[in-house]
Amino acid sequence: MYDFLIVGSGLYGAVCAYELARAGRSVLVIDRRAHIGGNVYTESVEGINVHRYGAHIFHTSDQKLWEYVGRFAEFNNFINQPVARYRNEIYNLPFNMNTFTKLWDDVFTPAQAQARIASERERDCVAEPKNLEEQAISLVGRTIYEKLIKGYTQKQWGRPCTELPAFIIRRLPVRFTFDNNYFNDRWQGIPVGGYTKMIAKMLAYAEVRLRSDFLENREGYLAMARRVIYTGPIDEYFRYRFGALEYRSVRFEQEVLDIPNYQGNAVVNYTAEDVPYTRIIEHKHFEFGTQPGTVISREYSAEWKRGDEPYYPVNDAKNSRLYEQYRALAEGEDKVVFGGRLGQYKYFDMDDTVAAALACVKAELAR
């Protein structure tokens, strides 16, 4: 019998596996997929490390977490500087002075940008926004909303902004500097050689079995270990007793191109609603690639249904209430602990994932 069974070999499960094995516990990791790494999995295509399930950029302001992941990989100095394309116009993200000076031909200084945004906010501002459109306009004005928020958000959520709750956009990053760095965190980068290589080092001291579906042999797997860390969907674990939690899913359309450079940037968002995809990722730019060809991935946001890969929890009031019902069931499990994005029905940045996994292990070892 193993001390721990970990269901899922993504970042959360891999950190748990490493820490528990280092503490002398026997660990079995299983994953229903044919590869390790969960959604941070990268695979080599034409010599380029492709982020199969979407772009993942590690960023943090916690030095200890940065040093921790540095045990398993050398990180490059990639800085996330996405751009947005609206029809035949290109803008820098997040919203900053480079954005504002292109949006308005009479804006050149921070004071002028602040005044223009304030004027637009006052003209259309709603005292108590009832939907996402009203909330966004009350924060940044109509010009930024119409060109850089509306279409992208409607594609992302699959419904008009007037039908989306205001709380989805509680704040929007607005900088009155010429700084295109998307994150404010002190440290950021991409593992040299890809995330799969990093995850493999974390799993080096555990037994790993792929193409192994915990829910297809639940009782058999539960009997194999004293404790279970489950990182799959919490509602699926409980056989959707109260109904399915909602997610947004993503479909990827990958293309190998016989050119050295397709778009000149790792991430380009397409904010016009009549462009069906939300963004294009050009993977070689994450690692400053010099390969003769390139690989791009178009991302299409989609409504999730059972059988699809769940990506983004829909943490509205209805789903939050539903999750609380499942969390109460989870607390009643005597040997299973639920963790990660799907187990806790919560969006995690990668540094938050690592921190949560370390906290889980600390609690387990203290039992």
N, C-alpha and C positions, 0 to 999 in steps of 0.2 A: 504493500500500500504506500502511495506517495503522501508526503506531508501536505502538498498543495497541488491542486489541479487549477491551471489558469486557462480560461476559455477566451481565446483571442490573442493573436501575436502582434497586435498593433503596439503603439508606443506605450500605452498604459500597461498592457500585459507584459511587455518586454522589460520595462523598468521593475515591475513586481518580481518577475522571474529572476532577474539579475540580483536584486537585493535579497530575496529569500534564499537563493542558492548560496550567495556569499555568506549568509548567516547559518549555513550548514543544513538547510532544509532540502529535502528531495522534492523536485518540481517537474511536473509534466505540463507542457503547453500544447494545446490543440487548437486547430483553426480549420474552419470549413473551406477556406480558400486553398488554392494550390501553391500559395506562396506566403512567406512571412511578411510582417510589416503593416498589415491592415491598410488604411488609406494613405499612409506615408510611403508605401511601396514605390520604389523606383526601379525601372528596368532599362537595360542598355539597348538602344535602337540606333543603328548606324554609328555606334560609338558615343552616343549622347544619352545621358541619364534622364529618362523620361518619367515625369511624375504622373503615373497612370491615373490616379484618382484626384487630379487637380493639384495646383501649386501649393507647396508647403514651405514656408520660410520661417525658420526658427528665430524668434526675437524675444528678448527679456530685459528687464532692468534689475533682475536678481543675479548678483555676481555668483552666488553659490550654485544656482541652477546652471548658469553658463559654464562654470568650471566642471559641473557634474557631467553635462553632455559632452564636454570636451574630453572626457575619459575615453569615449567610444569613437570619436571622429575628430578630424581636423576640419574646422569650419573656415570657409573662405570669407572674403569681405564683401559679399554681395549686399547691396542696398536696394531695398524695394522702392522703385520709383515708377509706378504704373502711369499710363496715360489713358485718356479717354478720347474716343473718336465719336463725334456727333456729326453724322452726314460727312461733309467734306472739311470738317474742322477738327483740330487736335488740341486737347487741353491737358495740362498737368494735373495730377492728383497727388495728395489731397488738395482741396481748394486752397490756393495760395496766390501770392502776387503774380506768379507766372500765369496762373489761370485768369486772374482778374484783368490783367493788362491785355489779354487776348479777347476777353469777353466784351470789354468796353474800350473803345479807342481814345477816350478822354481820361482814362484812369492810369496814373503812373506812380502814385505814392500810396503808402498805407492809409494815410488820412483820406485820400480821395476814394479808395476802395471801401473803407469803413462807411464813409458818407453815402456812397452809392447803394451799398447793401442796406444800410439803415433806412434810406429813402424808400427802397422797394419793400422792405418789411413793413414799414408804416403804411404804405399805400394799400397793401393786401392783407395785412395781419389780421388774424382772428384771435380774439381774446382767449377763447377756450377751444383749441383745435379739436375737432371731432373725428378727424381721419388723418391719414399720413400726408395727403396733399396739403391740407391746411397747416399741419405741423411743420412740414418742410419749408413752406413759403414763409411761415412766421419766424423761421430760424435764419434763412439765407436769401429770401426774396424769390420772385418769380423767374428771373432769367436763369439763375443757376438751377433752380428746380426743373424748368422746362427742358434745358439742354443736357443736364448731367445727372439728374436724379429720376425723373418721371419714367422714361422708357425703360431704363435699366431695372428699376425697382419693380415695374409691372411685369417684366419678363421673369425676374427672379422669383416673384411670388405668384405669378400666374393669375393676377386679378388687378383691376384698376386701383390706383392709389387712393381713390375716394372710397374704396371698400376695405382698405387696410386700416388697422387700428393706429392711432397716433403714436402709441408708445414704442412702435418699432423704430422710429427715429426720434429718440429723446434728445440727441445732440448730433451735430455734424461737425467734423473737424474743419475749422477755418483758421488759416494762418496768414498773418499779414507780413510774411517774409518770403523771400525767393528761395524757399527750401522745398525740394521735391521728395524728401525722404518720408515715405508713408508712415513709418513707425517712429514714435518718440523714444522707444526703448534704447538703452545704452548699448546693448549688444544685439547683433543680428548676423545671419549668414546661412549658408547651405553647406551640408557635409561634403567634403571633397570625396568624390566617388559614389555619392548618392546615399539616400536614407537606408536602403536595404542593407548595405554594408554595415552601417551603424547598428541597426537592429540585430543583425547576426551576431555582433560582438556582445550585445546584451543577453542574447539567448544561448551563448556558448556553453553555459554550465547547467542548462536544463535539457531535458528530453523534449523533442518537438515532433509532433505528428500533424501532418497536413491532410487536407481532404477528410477531416474528421469532424462531423457535425454533432455537437453536444446534445442538441435537442432530439436527434434521431435515436439516441441511446442514452437518454437521461439517467435512468436508474443504474445502468452499467457504469457510466462515468462517475456518478455520485459515490458509488461503492469503491472507487479506485483511490480516493483521497480523503484525508481527514478534514481538509478545508478546501473550498472552491472559491476562486475569484472569477466572477462572470462579467465579461465586458460586452456581451451581446445586448440586443434590445430587451428591456425589462418587460415590456408587454408581451413579447413573444415567449419569454420564459414562462409566464403565467398563462399561456395559451389564450391570450387576448380576453381574459375573463371579463373585463369591464369595457372592452372595445379597443380598437387600435389607436395608439398615439399617432399624431400626424407629423410628417416630415416633408421637407422639400428634397427632391432627388436631382441628380445631375447626369446628363448623358454626354459622353465625350466622343468626338469625331476626330480621329488622329490621321495625319497625313505626313508622309515623308516626301520632301521636296529636294530636287536636284539643284538647289541654289544655296549659296553660303549664308544668306541673311534674308529673312522674309519681312520682318517688321521693325527690326532695329531695337527691340525692347522685349523683355521677358513677358510682360503683361500689358495687353491693350484691351480696355473695356469698350464695348460698343453700346452706346447709350440711346441710340435711336430705336424706337419700338419696332420699326419695320425690318430691322436686322434680327433674324431669329435667334442667334446665339448671343450670350451675354459678354463673352470675352474670348480672346485667342491667346494661348500660351505658346511662346517659342522657347523650348526647353534649354537649348544650348546656352542661352544668355544667363541662366542661373549659375553656370560655372565658367563663363567667359570662353565658351567653346570656339575652336578654330577649325572644326571639321568642314570638309568641302560641301556637305549637304546640311539640311536642317530638318527638324521635326516640329510640327505645330499641332495643337489640340484646340478645337473649337468646343466651347462648353455651352450646353443647352440646359436650361433649368426646366424641371418637370415636376408635375404633381406626383407624389409618392403613392404607390399602391403595393399591397403585399406581394413579395417576390422581387421588388426593386431594392436597390441599395439605398438605405436611409442615410441622408447626409446632414441636413440641418433641422434640428428640432423646431417645431412651430410653438414657441413658448408663449402662446396667448393664454388668456384666462381659462378658456375651456380645457385646453390641453394640460395646463398646470394643475387644474383640479383633478383631471384624470390621472396624471402622474402621481399625485399625492395618494391616490387610492392604491396604486401599484407599490409605491414606496412603503406604505403601511404593510402590505403583504410581504415585501422584502425583509422588513424588520422582524417578521415572524419566522424567517428561515433560520434553522439552527446551525447550518454549516456553510451557507452560501453568502458571500458578500458581493454587492453589485458596484461596479465602478466604470469610469470612462464616459464618453459622450453618449453612448447608447444605454449603458446600464444606469446612468444617472439622468438621462434625458436632458442634457445640458451641453451647450456649445462650449468647448474648451479651446483656447489657444494652446500651442504645443508646450509652452513653459508651464501653463496651468495643468496640463495633463501630467507632466513629470512630477510637479509638486503634489498633485492629488494622489498619484501612485505611491510616492514616497510616504505620504501620510497614511495611506492604506496599509502599507507594509509595517510601518511603525506600530500601528494599532494591532495588527495581527501578531506581531512578535511580542507585544506586551500582554497578550491574552493569557 
